[in-house]
Amino acid sequence: MDLRVLGCSGGIGGDLSTTSLLIDDDILIDGGTGISELSLEEMRAIRHIFVTHSHLDHIAGIPMLLDSVFEAGREAVVLHAREETLQVLREHIFNWQVWPDFCSLPNPGRPVLRLQSMKPGERIEIERRKIEMIAVNHSVPAAGYRVQNGTGCFAFSGDTTSNDAFWEALNRHERLDLLIVESAFADEDRELSTRARHYCPSLLADDLKKLQHRPELYLTHLKPGSERIIIDQCRDHIEDLQVRRLCGGDRFKL
């Protein structure tokens, strides 16, 4: 299983793009501005998108991707998310005002986008890759994902702050090779981090003590301009795992 990081920043500017992870060549986790890294040919290969939550930095690229690959008669892209997230997309994005309703184009019987509700704890298998949705604690209904095939496993927290559900779900499995988890703010912004329901280094370090696995650890969703501070603080707080910064363009083989 190949994992390619298209975007992973908490904002944009220069070479920074927001969250989107490509699994092999046909599955996306989130569809932020990082989608723009894909060629038109690569976009046409996308068959499934698993969305963590409805915030713009995680969905901004999806409407443009659908418009770019629009072709009557093509197989629909299936977008998996919590029902609350799907409702936001229906009402506020694919509503003919912000963007066309691709769930009914070119016709309702054969659209280019199909929305599929998924619940935390549910698992979907796509060609030997098992994707499990895990509830997390964010300012809107949100989820993380655990993905495994026969040779490897990784987990992605999405946007979250202190919680038990994500770590308990990971501990129920025997294996975790790679963990991608957010730390959006530095400790100086801990109050803001708590209000926005994001991790800062001290909060993340406390929650990592709940994890029974010792995977490779990569930090994502860092606030632009604060990356070095956040990474250094995480390294000060987290003693038993090597802390690495996730960057756009990173690739992993699992």
TORTOR-880241 format. One record per atom (N, C-alpha, C): x negated, y, z negated; residue in three letters. Coordinates in pm, whole numbers, plus 50000, padded with zeros to 5 digits. Each point is the difference from the previous one (the first is absolute). Layout:
// TORTOR-880241
XYZALA/...
//
This chain:
// TORTOR-880241
499154988150000MET/500855011950000MET/499125012450000MET/500255008950094ASP/499255012450010ASP/500815011549943ASP/499335008849927LEU/500635011949943LEU/499215012150045LEU/500685009450063ARG/499365012350051ARG/500685012049936ARG/499215008849942VAL/500525011949935VAL/500095011250104VAL/501225003750036LEU/500205010850097LEU/499965013749931LEU/500535000549880GLY/500005012249920GLY/500234996449855GLY/499425008049907CYS/500144996649859CYS/499845012149909CYS/500045012050056SER/499785012049920SER/501315004849938SER/499865008049895GLY/501165006549940GLY/500425012450076GLY/499355003050113GLY/500365011750080GLY/499324999350135GLY/500055011150074ILE/499405000550132ILE/498995011350007ILE/499184999850105GLY/498995010350020GLY/498714993750048GLY/499475004850114GLY/498794993950053GLY/500274985750041GLY/499234990749944ASP/500174985950035ASP/500914992649903ASP/500745007149916LEU/500884993749903LEU/501384997650059LEU/500534988149978SER/501354996350042SER/500704993049886SER/501335000450000THR/500744994049889THR/500294985350028THR/500544993549900THR/499984985549985THR/500614992150114THR/499224990950054SER/500484989850093SER/498954989050009SER/500424987649978LEU/499114988450003LEU/500494990450107LEU/499104995350085LEU/500334990950108LEU/499524986049965LEU/500924990450000ILE/499684985949977ILE/499984993050134ILE/498854993850033ASP/499794994050131ASP/500345010650106ASP/500884997150092ASP/500335010350099ASP/501495002950006ASP/500794994049908ASP/501455000950018ASP/500785004649878ASP/499345002149885ILE/500715003849878ILE/499375012649943ILE/500845009749966LEU/499565011949929LEU/500554999949858LEU/499185004349905ILE/500525004049870ILE/499925015149996ILE/501145006349994ASP/500185014550006ASP/499635005650137ASP/500555011650026GLY/499825006150131GLY/499745014949989GLY/498975003649925GLY/499625014049989GLY/499305005050124GLY/499315011349989THR/499375006050117THR/498854991650054THR/499554990249923GLY/498954991050047GLY/500394992150123GLY/501314998850029ILE/500454993050120ILE/499395006050126ILE/499665012949995SER/499455006550118SER/498654994350041SER/499384991849914GLU/498754993450035GLU/500204988850102GLU/501234995550015LEU/500284988950090LEU/500135004850144LEU/499524991950093SER/500245002650142SER/501444996450033SER/500455004350116LEU/501364996750042LEU/500174985050010LEU/498974993350049GLU/500074985350010GLU/500124993749862GLU/499265005149902GLU/500084994749865GLU/501355002949937GLU/500565011650027MET/501345003149949MET/501044990350054MET/499874996450126ARG/500984990950062ARG/499974986249935ARG/498884996549934ALA/499894986849938ALA/500674999349863ALA/500365011349941ILE/500605000149866ILE/501384993850004ILE/500234990249914ARG/501294993249994ARG/500715002349866ARG/499245002449893HIS/500585001749867HIS/499325011649928HIS/500795007749925ILE/499475010649915ILE/500594998149860ILE/499144998749901PHE/500434998849861PHE/499725013549932PHE/501055006749956VAL/499885013549945VAL/500084999449848VAL/499095007149933THR/499995000149854THR/501085009049942THR/500195011850061HIS/501015009449949HIS/500215011050104HIS/500905009249971SER/500505009350101SER/499235012950013SER/498955002249923HIS/499295012850008HIS/499315001650136HIS/499955012550045LEU/499625003150138LEU/498624994950037LEU/499055000349905ASP/498644995750033ASP/499914985150028ASP/501074992649972HIS/500014985750026HIS/500894996050118HIS/500745009550054ILE/500924996850111ILE/499855009350120ILE/499165010449990ALA/499985010550101ALA/499704994950141ALA/499194989750012GLY/499624995250132GLY/500994990750064GLY/500944994749922ILE/500914989750053ILE/500915005550110ILE/500665011549982PRO/500855005250109PRO/499245002150129PRO/498775005249991MET/499215002450119MET/499544987050065MET/499674990049918LEU/499634986950056LEU/501164994450082LEU/501205000349945LEU/501164994650071LEU/500255007450130LEU/499845013149998ASP/500205007950120ASP/498944996550105ASP/498774997549953SER/498914997050093SER/500164986550068SER/500574990249929VAL/500124986550057VAL/501394997350052VAL/500875010249999PHE/501394998050041PHE/500084994550142PHE/500734989050010GLU/500184993750130GLU/501244991149991GLU/500945002650087ALA/501244992249999ALA/499684985250018ALA/500614991749914GLY/499834985750013GLY/498874994149919GLY/499145008649937ARG/498914994649921ARG/500524994449868ARG/499264990849942GLU/500364994349871GLU/499945010849892GLU/500974999849910ALA/500095010449898ALA/498834999049902ALA/499555011749952VAL/499105000649886VAL/500864998749875VAL/499624991049910VAL/500774997849878VAL/499345007849887VAL/500755008949938LEU/499495008049888LEU/500594994449871LEU/499134995149912HIS/500394994049873HIS/499755010049887HIS/500985001749913ALA/499845009149886ALA/501144997749902ALA/499865006049883ARG/501104999849905ARG/501215006950061ARG/501194995949960GLU/501225005850056GLU/500065015049978GLU/499515004749885GLU/500025014449973GLU/499125007550101GLU/498894993950039THR/499125006250100THR/500675000050137THR/500644989050036LEU/500694999450129LEU/501105010550008LEU/500695002349890GLN/501075009950000GLN/499455014050028GLN/498845003249944VAL/499375012950027VAL/499655001250148VAL/499464989550056LEU/499645000250142LEU/501235002050088LEU/501084993249965ARG/501235001550080ARG/500555014249991ARG/500045005549879GLU/500665012749979GLU/499155012050039GLU/498694999049982HIS/499165011950011HIS/498964999750112HIS/499794988450062ILE/499024999350109ILE/500694996150130ILE/500534988050007PHE/500614995250123PHE/501485003950003PHE/500245013050003ASN/501375005349985ASN/500425008850117ASN/499235000150108TRP/500235008250119TRP/499685014849979TRP/499705003849878GLN/499655014049973GLN/498495001649982GLN/499424991849913VAL/498554999849985VAL/499374991550111VAL/500644988650031TRP/499484991050102TRP/501144991350054TRP/499924995350124PRO/501064991150051PRO/500154987549914PRO/501184994350006ASP/500274987749927ASP/499564988250084ASP/498774995649978PHE/499484988950078PHE/500624986749962PHE/500825000049896CYS/500744987849967CYS/501174997850095CYS/500295009950084SER/501094998650097SER/499545002750143SER/498705001750019LEU/499455002750134LEU/499114988350045LEU/500064996250126PRO/500815005950107PRO/501474996749990PRO/500344989749920ASN/501414997249973ASN/500074992549869ASN/501145001049929PRO/500114993749866PRO/499774985050001PRO/500254993450113GLY/499844985650006GLY/498554995750015GLY/499165008950051ARG/498584996650017ARG/499165012549974ARG/499915004249874PRO/499255012249967PRO/498504997349993PRO/499215010849995VAL/498554998449987VAL/499564999649854VAL/500935003349907LEU/499694999449857LEU/501104992749927LEU/499604990849914ARG/500954993049915ARG/499575001549855ARG/500905004849916LEU/499715001949858LEU/500424987549923LEU/499114994849918GLN/500274987949924GLN/499715002349853GLN/501034999249919SER/499865002249856SER/499224988749935SER/499165003949904MET/499174990449928MET/500025003849852MET/500034990249913LYS/500055002449857LYS/498684996049934LYS/499625007149893PRO/498814995949926PRO/500114985449957PRO/498914992750018GLY/499994985749972GLY/500264991550123GLY/500535006250105GLU/500284992650123GLU/498714998250080GLU/499914988750070ARG/498844997050084ARG/500474996950142ARG/499265005250095ILE/500274997550142ILE/498764994050062ILE/500184989550079GLU/498874993750068GLU/500065003250149GLU/498905005150053ILE/499895003350142ILE/498744993350053ILE/500194989350073GLU/498894992750060GLU/498894997249897GLU/500384993149894ARG/499094995149895ARG/499485010949906ARG/500475012350018ARG/499665010749906ARG/501215002649912ARG/499794999049869LYS/501095001649905LYS/499895013749935LYS/501065008050013ILE/500025013649946ILE/501025000649889ILE/499555003249880GLU/500875001049883GLU/500145014649958GLU/501245004349982MET/500265013549949MET/499984999949849MET/499365010249941ILE/499875001049855ILE/500465013849955ILE/500865000749902ALA/500485012849948ALA/498865007649932ALA/499985013250019VAL/499035008749933VAL/500745012049943VAL/499275008949934ASN/500585011349927ASN/499595013150067ASN/500895005550081HIS/499715012650069HIS/501205009449985HIS/499905011850057SER/501065010149984SER/501234997050084SER/499884990850095VAL/501144994850076VAL/499904984849998VAL/501064992750032PRO/499884985450007PRO/498864996150092PRO/499114991649951ALA/498774997050073ALA/499574985649975ALA/499054995650081ALA/499524986249990ALA/498544999450041ALA/499334989849948GLY/498704995950051GLY/500194986950074GLY/498934994950059TYR/500084987450074TYR/498794991349970TYR/500264987049995ARG/498944989949993ARG/500074991850127ARG/498874998550068VAL/499974993250130VAL/498974988849995VAL/500404988050043GLN/499064989050002GLN/500234991350123GLN/498934993550041ASN/500104989250098ASN/499234988149945ASN/499574991150085GLY/499334988149948GLY/498595002349952GLY/499415011550030THR/498595002249968THR/499725011949909THR/500985008549975GLY/499745011849918GLY/501265006849954GLY/499835009649909CYS/501135006949942CYS/499585014149960CYS/500875009950029PHE/499785013549949PHE/501305005749949PHE/499895010249916ALA/501165007049948ALA/499795015050016ALA/501115007050023PHE/499995014450018PHE/501065005949908PHE/499605009549916SER/500925005349900SER/501025009650056SER/499735006050119GLY/500815011550039GLY/499805011149899GLY/500975008949987ASP/499925010949904ASP/500654995749869ASP/499275001449889THR/500534995749872THR/499205006149886THR/500544998649882THR/499285003149877THR/500174988349904THR/499755002149874SER/499994989249901SER/501274991650007SER/499814986950005ASN/501134990750005ASN/499494986149966ASN/500914990949975ASP/499644986149974ASP/500334991050119ASP/501045003550077ALA/500544991150102ALA/498964996250105ALA/499235009850047PHE/499034997350106PHE/498954990049953PHE/499485002249882TRP/498924991649948TRP/500514986149963TRP/501204999249945GLU/500584987049968GLU/500224991750125GLU/500455006650107ALA/500234992850126ALA/498694994550056ALA/498945007849994LEU/498704995250048LEU/499474988749915LEU/500235000649870ASN/499514989649909ASN/500724986750017ASN/501175000250061ARG/500754987650021ARG/499364991350109ARG/499075005650074HIS/499334992550106HIS/498574996549957HIS/499474989550059GLU/498674995549963GLU/498895008250063GLU/500335007550107ARG/498935006150079ARG/500295014650031ARG/498955008149997LEU/500055013850049LEU/498575003850039LEU/499765001650129ASP/498655002950049ASP/499715014950009ASP/501025007850033LEU/499825014350024LEU/501185007649942LEU/499715010549924LEU/501055008549944LEU/499765014350046LEU/501035005750065ILE/499985014050041ILE/501025007249913ILE/499535009149918VAL/500885006649903VAL/499735014950002VAL/501035007749976GLU/499865014550007GLU/499445006149870GLU/499365011450016SER/499705009049889SER/500035014150059SER/501175005850000ALA/500235012250079ALA/499385012549939ALA/499885000449869PHE/499535012049932PHE/498824997049910PHE/499255010349968ALA/498934999149901ALA/500595000949860ALA/499224996349900ASP/500505000249863ASP/500395014049953ASP/499385010350056GLU/500365013749964GLU/501465003050034GLU/500564992450094ASP/501395001950042ASP/500894988849948ASP/499624994449884ARG/500774988649949ARG/501485003549977ARG/500315011849950GLU/501405003749978GLU/500775000350132GLU/499405006050103LEU/500645000250132LEU/500124985950056LEU/498964992149981SER/500024986250046SER/501164992349938SER/500215002049871THR/501094993149931THR/501365004750051THR/500155013050019ARG/501275005450048ARG/500314995250142ARG/498974999250084ALA/500194995650138ALA/499994984850014ALA/499724993149890ARG/499934985549996ARG/498964994650097ARG/498795005049981HIS/498804994950066HIS/499004996249892HIS/499034991750038TYR/498904997149911TYR/498975011350002TYR/499345001849888CYS/498725006949992CYS/499024989749943CYS/498705002649997PRO/499054989649960PRO/500264993749864PRO/500325007949898SER/500214994349867SER/501244991149996SER/501065004150067LEU/501224991850004LEU/499774987150078LEU/499295000950112LEU/499714988150079LEU/499144990249922LEU/498995005149931ALA/499124991249923ALA/500784992249895ALA/500945006749935ASP/500824993249900ASP/500814988750062ASP/500585002650118ASP/500844989850063ASP/499184988750058ASP/498805002550047LEU/499174989350054LEU/499644989649895LEU/500075003749874LYS/499754990449892LYS/501084989149996LYS/501145002750063LYS/501084990250005LYS/499764989350106LYS/499095002850094LEU/499774990950112LEU/499064988749960LEU/500414987650026GLN/499204988449965GLN/498994996350108GLN/500165005350119HIS/499084997250110HIS/498855010050001HIS/498964996950073ARG/498875009050018ARG/499715001650150ARG/500885007150069PRO/499845001650145PRO/499025011250034PRO/499685001450128GLU/499365012150047GLU/501015011449984GLU/499545011449951LEU/500895011049968LEU/499695012250086LEU/501025004950070TYR/499865012050082TYR/501085010049961TYR/499605012649988LEU/500925010649961LEU/500505007650121LEU/501295003050001THR/500665006650112THR/500815011949950THR/500505008050095HIS/500905011249972HIS/499355010849914HIS/498705002050020LEU/499285010149923LEU/500355014050050LEU/500175009349907LYS/500335013850036LYS/498845006250077LYS/500255005550120PRO/498915006050079PRO/499255010749921PRO/498694999350003GLY/499155009349928GLY/499614995149862GLY/500734990049947SER/499724994749866SER/499484985750004SER/499684995150119GLU/499644985850014GLU/498824996249911GLU/498935007750002ARG/498814996449925ARG/500275000149850ARG/500755009949953ILE/500335000849857ILE/500814987749957ILE/501004996650080ILE/500874988749966ILE/499204987049998ILE/499184997850101ILE/499194987750005ILE/499064999349881ILE/499315011049969ASP/499075000149887ASP/500724997349868ASP/501175005949981GLN/500764997749877GLN/500474985649991GLN/500424994450112CYS/500414985949998CYS/498834991049965CYS/498825003050050ARG/498834991949967ARG/499635001349853ARG/500255011649941ASP/499745001749858ASP/500974991849915ASP/501284999350044HIS/501034993349921HIS/500054985050023HIS/499714995750123ILE/500194985950038ILE/498634993149997ILE/499824991349905GLU/498674994249976GLU/499814986150061GLU/501084992550020ASP/499834986150040ASP/500304997550148ASP/500255010450076LEU/500204998850143LEU/499205010950071LEU/499424996650113GLN/499305010150079GLN/501025008750072GLN/499915013049983VAL/500975009450058VAL/499475005050133VAL/500794998150104ARG/499635004950132ARG/501125009050054ARG/499625009550083ARG/500975008850065ARG/500454994050133ARG/501314998950021LEU/500534995750129LEU/499915011650098LEU/499624997150123CYS/499875010450101CYS/500684995650129CYS/500535009650073GLY/500544997050131GLY/498944993750088GLY/500384989450070GLY/499054992650082GLY/499444987749932GLY/500184998749868ASP/499544987949932ASP/500714987750055ASP/499284989050007ARG/500574987250047ARG/499604988949903ARG/500944990749981PHE/499774988649911PHE/500434987350070PHE/499294989449973LYS/500354986750051LYS/500364991449881LYS/501214994849997LEU/500484992449886LEU/500434985950045LEU/
//
